Amino acid sequence: MKNFLIIFLLAFSMGFAANAEDNNPTNVKDCSEGFNRASFKFNQGLDKAILRPIAIGYRKLPSGLRTITSNFLNNLSNLATIPNNALQGDIGKAGINLARLGINSTIGILGMFDVASGMGFEKYEKEDYGQTLGVMGAGPGCYLVLPILGSSTARDAVGILGGMVGGDPWYNITVKNDTRYFKDSDYYISRVTGGVDFRAKNLKAIDNLEENSMDFYASVKSLYLQDRQKKILNSKQITETQDDGDWDEVSSD
């Protein structure tokens, strides 16, 4: 909690205090468009050379194996979601996600099987520190495209930093602290696997977006900012561009 408060104060010291208009995706400034487009092009190159081919191969795995992998990653994400539920004041959701984590990590064999849903524990959206900063009143700041990590905002980048300085339990027990049971590589392997799983689920959606966009960079930026705003507001509304499910819950058909 102490580390998060430091990050929260840092966000406001950088001028992220928000009002309703600041959070409108159309009002988020692209302060470093030249750098962002260069970073976007770099990420596209990595995607075409490495990530997309791996994702295509991943989609050829048995659907049951892919489901187990997704379940494991979703269960692991609760380690970050639960403290953010609490920081946002959603104590009920924090309790349910804690129950889901406990049940799926034990009965569900490290989260490979979503036993908790069958027991009536609802599955909620993932939460992160960028969303929490938004809920607490920090504006998005400028739009950013981070090398490898992709689309972000200044606020979301500060949120990532918040996880690395102590807010992400999975990062803490793998990279930050020396533990008997986990290694640094466990964290990085899980992040890479998560990226592959996400890319495989969204293979067609992203390919179609690139093929049909006059400016792929602008389309991705617009979609990202709309998606982040909906998540901060916990909105179920579908964006005009496409169903939000295309980014998180697309079936690998």
C-alpha positions in Angstrom: 0.0 0.0 0.0 2.8 2.4 0.8 4.5 1.8 -2.5 1.2 2.4 -4.3 0.6 5.7 -2.5 4.1 6.8 -3.7 3.2 6.0 -7.3 -0.2 7.7 -6.9 1.5 10.9 -5.7 3.9 10.6 -8.6 1.1 10.4 -11.0 -0.5 13.6 -9.7 2.9 15.4 -9.5 3.2 14.7 -13.3 0.0 16.6 -13.9 -2.4 13.7 -14.3 -5.3 15.2 -12.3 -8.4 14.5 -14.3 -11.8 15.7 -15.0 -14.4 14.0 -17.2 -13.2 15.6 -20.4 -9.6 14.6 -19.7 -10.7 10.9 -19.7 -12.5 11.2 -23.1 -10.5 9.1 -25.4 -10.7 11.7 -28.2 -9.0 14.3 -25.9 -6.0 12.2 -25.0 -3.0 13.9 -26.6 -0.4 12.1 -28.7 2.5 14.3 -27.4 5.3 12.3 -29.0 3.7 10.9 -32.2 7.0 10.6 -34.0 8.5 8.4 -31.3 5.2 6.5 -30.9 4.9 5.7 -34.6 8.6 4.5 -34.7 7.9 2.3 -31.6 4.7 1.1 -33.2 6.6 0.1 -36.4 9.3 -1.6 -34.3 6.6 -3.6 -32.5 4.9 -4.5 -35.8 8.2 -5.9 -37.0 8.6 -8.0 -33.9 5.0 -9.2 -34.3 5.4 -10.3 -37.9 8.8 -11.9 -37.3 8.2 -13.6 -34.0 4.9 -13.2 -32.2 2.4 -13.8 -35.0 4.1 -17.0 -36.3 4.2 -18.4 -32.7 0.6 -17.5 -32.2 -0.4 -19.3 -35.4 1.4 -22.4 -34.2 -0.2 -22.0 -30.7 -3.7 -22.0 -32.3 -2.9 -25.5 -33.8 -2.5 -27.0 -30.3 -5.5 -29.0 -29.0 -8.2 -26.6 -27.8 -8.2 -28.3 -24.3 -4.5 -27.4 -23.9 -5.1 -23.8 -24.9 -8.0 -23.6 -22.4 -5.9 -24.9 -19.6 -3.2 -22.4 -20.5 -5.7 -19.5 -20.5 -7.2 -20.7 -17.2 -3.8 -20.8 -15.6 -2.9 -17.3 -16.8 -6.3 -15.9 -15.8 -5.9 -17.4 -12.3 -2.4 -15.9 -12.0 -3.8 -12.5 -13.0 -5.9 -12.5 -9.8 -2.7 -11.8 -7.9 -2.7 -8.3 -9.3 -6.5 -7.9 -9.7 -7.3 -8.6 -6.0 -5.2 -5.7 -4.5 -6.5 -3.4 -7.2 -10.1 -4.4 -6.4 -9.4 -3.4 -2.8 -7.7 -0.1 -3.7 -10.7 0.8 -5.9 -13.1 0.0 -3.0 -14.6 -3.1 -4.6 -14.2 -5.2 -1.4 -16.9 -7.7 -2.6 -15.1 -8.4 -5.9 -11.8 -8.6 -4.0 -13.3 -11.3 -1.8 -14.8 -13.3 -4.7 -11.5 -13.1 -6.6 -9.6 -14.2 -3.6 -12.0 -17.2 -3.2 -11.5 -17.9 -6.9 -7.7 -17.8 -6.6 -7.8 -20.2 -3.6 -10.2 -22.7 -5.1 -8.7 -22.7 -8.6 -5.1 -22.9 -7.3 -6.0 -26.0 -5.2 -8.9 -27.9 -6.4 -8.4 -26.5 -9.9 -4.7 -27.6 -9.9 -2.8 -24.3 -10.1 -5.7 -22.7 -12.0 -5.6 -25.0 -14.9 -9.3 -25.8 -14.4 -11.9 -23.1 -13.5 -13.6 -25.0 -10.7 -14.7 -21.7 -9.0 -17.1 -20.7 -11.8 -18.9 -24.1 -11.4 -19.2 -23.4 -7.7 -21.0 -20.0 -8.4 -18.0 -17.6 -8.0 -18.4 -15.1 -10.8 -15.5 -14.3 -13.0 -14.7 -10.6 -13.1 -12.6 -8.4 -15.4 -8.9 -8.1 -14.7 -7.8 -4.9 -12.9 -4.4 -3.2 -12.9 -2.7 -0.2 -11.3 -3.3 2.0 -14.3 -7.1 1.4 -14.0 -6.9 2.1 -10.2 -5.1 5.4 -10.8 -7.9 6.3 -13.2 -10.6 5.4 -10.7 -8.8 7.5 -8.1 -8.8 10.5 -10.4 -5.6 10.5 -12.3 -5.9 11.5 -15.9 -4.4 9.5 -18.7 -1.7 12.0 -19.6 -0.2 11.5 -23.1 -0.7 8.5 -25.3 2.5 6.3 -25.5 3.6 3.3 -27.5 6.1 1.4 -25.4 8.7 -0.8 -27.2 7.6 -4.5 -26.9 4.8 -3.6 -24.4 2.7 -1.7 -26.9 0.0 0.9 -26.4 -0.1 2.7 -23.1 -0.6 6.1 -21.6 1.5 8.1 -19.2 -0.9 7.0 -16.4 -0.8 3.3 -17.4 3.0 3.4 -17.6 3.1 4.8 -14.1 0.8 1.9 -13.1 3.2 -0.6 -14.6 6.0 1.0 -12.5 3.8 0.7 -9.5 3.6 -3.1 -10.0 7.3 -3.3 -10.3 8.1 -1.4 -7.1 5.9 -3.7 -5.0 2.3 -3.7 -6.2 2.4 -7.0 -8.2 2.6 -10.0 -5.9 3.7 -12.3 -8.8 6.5 -9.9 -9.7 7.5 -9.7 -6.0 7.8 -13.5 -5.5 9.6 -14.2 -8.7 11.8 -11.3 -9.8 12.0 -8.8 -6.8 12.5 -11.3 -4.0 14.7 -14.5 -3.9 12.3 -17.3 -3.1 12.9 -21.1 -2.9 9.9 -22.0 -5.1 10.0 -19.5 -7.9 12.7 -18.0 -10.3 12.9 -14.8 -12.3 12.3 -16.8 -15.4 8.8 -17.9 -14.1 7.6 -14.3 -14.3 9.0 -13.7 -17.8 7.8 -17.0 -19.2 4.3 -16.3 -17.9 4.3 -12.8 -19.4 5.5 -14.1 -22.8 3.0 -16.9 -22.7 0.2 -14.4 -21.9 1.3 -12.4 -24.9 1.2 -15.4 -27.2 -2.2 -16.5 -25.8 -3.6 -13.0 -26.3 -2.2 -12.7 -29.9 -3.6 -16.2 -30.8 -7.1 -15.3 -29.5 -7.0 -12.0 -31.5 -5.3 -13.3 -34.6 -8.2 -12.6 -37.0 -9.4 -9.5 -35.2 -6.0 -7.8 -35.4 -5.3 -9.0 -39.0 -8.7 -7.6 -40.1 -8.2 -4.3 -38.3 -4.8 -3.9 -40.1 -6.2 -4.9 -43.5 -9.2 -2.5 -43.3 -7.6 0.5 -41.6 -6.3 3.5 -43.6 -4.0 4.2 -40.6 -3.4 1.1 -38.5 -1.5 3.1 -35.9 -4.5 5.5 -35.4 -7.0 2.6 -35.3 -5.0 0.8 -32.6 -4.6 4.0 -30.6 -8.4 4.8 -30.7 -9.4 1.2 -29.8 -6.9 1.1 -26.9 -8.0 4.4 -25.4 -11.7 3.4 -25.7 -11.0 0.0 -24.1 -9.1 1.6 -21.2 -11.8 4.1 -20.5 -14.5 1.5 -20.5 -12.5 -0.6 -18.1 -11.9 2.3 -15.7 -15.7 3.0 -15.8 -16.5 -0.7 -15.5 -18.7 -0.2 -18.6 -20.3 -3.1 -20.5 -20.8 -0.9 -23.6 -19.4 -2.1 -26.9 -17.1 0.3 -28.7 -18.1 1.5 -32.2 -15.0 -0.1 -33.6 -15.6 -3.7 -32.4 -16.7 -5.8 -29.5 -14.4 -5.5 -26.6 -14.4 -9.2 -26.4 -12.2 -9.3 -29.5 -9.3 -8.2 -27.3 -9.8 -10.4 -24.3 -12.2 -13.3 -24.7 -12.2 -14.2 -28.4 -12.6 -17.9 -29.0 -9.9 -19.5 -31.0 -12.0 -20.7 -33.9 
